[in-house]
Amino acid sequence: MHLSEQEIIRRENLQKIKDLGINPFPSEEYPITHYSIDIKSEYKEEDKEQWTEISVAGRLMMKRIMGKASFAELQDSQGRIQIYVNRDEICPGDDKALYNTVFKKLLDIGDFVGVKGFMFTTKTGELTLHVKELTLLSKSLKPLPIVKTDADGKVHDAVTDPEFRYRQRYADLVVNPDVKEAFIKRTKMYNSIREFLNEKGYLEVETPILQPLYGGAAARPFKTHHNTLDMTLYMRIANELYLKRLIVGGFDGVYEFSKDFRNEGMSRFHNPEFTQIELYVAYKDYEWMMNLVEEMIEKVAIDVTGSTEVQVGDNVINFQRPWKRYTMYGAIKEFTGVDISEMDEEQLRAAAKELQVPLDKTMGRGKIIDEIFGEKCEPYLIQPTFITNYPVEMSPLAKKHRKEEGLVERFEAICNGKEISNAFSELNDPIDQRERFEAQLELGKRGDDEAMMLDEDFLRALEYGMPPTAGVGIGMDRLAMIMTNSNSIQDVLFFPQMKPEVKK
């Protein structure tokens, strides 16, 4: 293992601390009475007698050695606070090694310490903890990147390198503590949705991640092998087919926050491991589900940001109901001037060529329409918009439209130029479903590696009977990008997938 000069020095400091009889990694619980943010928001000088027994713990982020007394900054999970360390206060006896040797020379930036003392305000007006007792809680052996903040609060030498930030998120969170805010908002988003659905009486459930057949979406799966059963398994690309089995079993409403996996390309909108919520409600249809989705996402925006209006890049996106609605064909005609509603596959290929939409020979009619929409419509849908009534070829799990021949009862919610949810009046006719699966098999033979498999067990479940059902999937990562004004999906994932690290 190659060590830098700083890493070697820190290991030497570690040994010197041990030689002094100090445990650099103690096991005992350290009592914390306050966090930095609480102290800064609640402290009043006139009540300083109430702030005489304060205990704080965190990382040492700065030291200013000034002879017998020094100032330092401690960073806890809530922010930073200044501490004042006096040699004779923390070393009241003749032995001054804790200050002269340990604090001044052997403690490094990044070390965890606990401090106890009382609060006061310096002559410059800085709220400060006067340390009476100092304890080393954990020695840091790797130096953090140095980020400097001047007297005006301006940050210098900020750590912005994505390779470092995403690969070493643990260090990114230390040197860029404002990054935490995006993940706090993400948790608020989950809590908001969970609260909304629980209040309506829907049951949160769990379904298999390892599946003998993948289904519920058009995607390429990750494949693995179970040794004991000697069988191929797939990491789920969606949990739809299992949740609908539960509707067959008698639940009126079920939902799941699911980790799904798709063995596809990566971009600032795609990660091979992602999270979505899927919800299925019996005796409802896609029109009802549209109303529920806009109601729920409006609530999420308010709970997470305090407003229905959310700043995303240069745009202010308003989630207040009602949202704009287009049919799929209507949107394509609106943005291209071309009416494709009566076109067959050959005519669609010609229209796509005229519109300069790239295709490949494996694409059937549904994929061609999806490509035209994705290229010519989706990027321009910034405000929340529902796209409804998709061609049947694009939606093998959706019920045929009750009035429009060749269409299905499906919608997608588009926001900031990207899909954030997909929903159907769920297909519950097992004969029709089998025919749709068989059509998917034919697409697979043509080379479509995202075509669905034929799931006999799911068809058996449908043959027992499934009530009319509405279902929706919402991409939590993309929704988090919007609610946190993040430019990349990597910014809302603690540990995004990355290429193998190149060792230097």
HELIX and SHEET records of a PDB file:
HELIX    1   1 GLU A    5  ASP A   19  1                                  15    
HELIX    2   2 SER A   36  GLU A   42  1                                   7    
HELIX    3   3 GLU A   45  GLN A   50  5                                   6    
HELIX    4   4 ARG A   87  ILE A   90  1                                   4    
HELIX    5   5 ALA A   97  ALA A   97  1                                   1    
HELIX    6   6 LEU A   98  LEU A  106  3                                   9    
HELIX    7   7 PRO A  162  ARG A  167  1                                   6    
HELIX    8   8 ARG A  169  VAL A  175  1                                   7    
HELIX    9   9 PRO A  177  VAL A  179  5                                   3    
HELIX   10  10 LYS A  180  GLU A  199  1                                  20    
HELIX   11  11 GLU A  240  VAL A  248  1                                   9    
HELIX   12  12 TYR A  286  THR A  305  1                                  20    
HELIX   13  13 MET A  328  THR A  336  1                                   9    
HELIX   14  14 GLU A  345  GLU A  354  1                                  10    
HELIX   15  15 ARG A  365  LYS A  376  1                                  12    
HELIX   16  16 GLU A  378  TYR A  380  5                                   3    
HELIX   17  17 VAL A  392  MET A  394  5                                   3    
HELIX   18  18 PRO A  430  LYS A  445  1                                  16    
HELIX   19  19 GLU A  456  TYR A  464  1                                   9    
HELIX   20  20 MET A  476  MET A  483  1                                   8    
HELIX   21  21 ILE A  489  VAL A  492  5                                   4    
SHEET    1   A 6 ILE A  54  MET A  66  0                                        
SHEET    2   A 6 ALA A  69  GLN A  75 -1                                        
SHEET    3   A 6 ARG A  80  ASN A  86 -1                                        
SHEET    4   A 6 LEU A 127  SER A 138  1                                        
SHEET    5   A 6 PHE A 112  THR A 121 -1                                        
SHEET    6   A 6 ILE A  54  MET A  66 -1                                        
SHEET    1   B 2 LYS A 148  THR A 149  0                                        
SHEET    2   B 2 VAL A 155  HIS A 156 -1                                        
SHEET    1   C 8 LEU A 203  GLU A 204  0                                        
SHEET    2   C 8 GLY A 253  PHE A 261  1                                        
SHEET    3   C 8 GLU A 273  ALA A 282 -1                                        
SHEET    4   C 8 THR A 469  GLY A 475 -1                                        
SHEET    5   C 8 LYS A 418  SER A 425 -1                                        
SHEET    6   C 8 LEU A 407  CYS A 415 -1                                        
SHEET    7   C 8 THR A 385  PRO A 391 -1                                        
SHEET    8   C 8 LYS A 324  THR A 327  1                                        
SHEET    1   D 3 LEU A 210  GLN A 211  0                                        
SHEET    2   D 3 MET A 231  MET A 235 -1                                        
SHEET    3   D 3 PHE A 222  HIS A 226 -1                                        
SHEET    1   E 2 GLU A 309  VAL A 312  0                                        
SHEET    2   E 2 ASN A 315  ASN A 318 -1                                        
END                                                                             
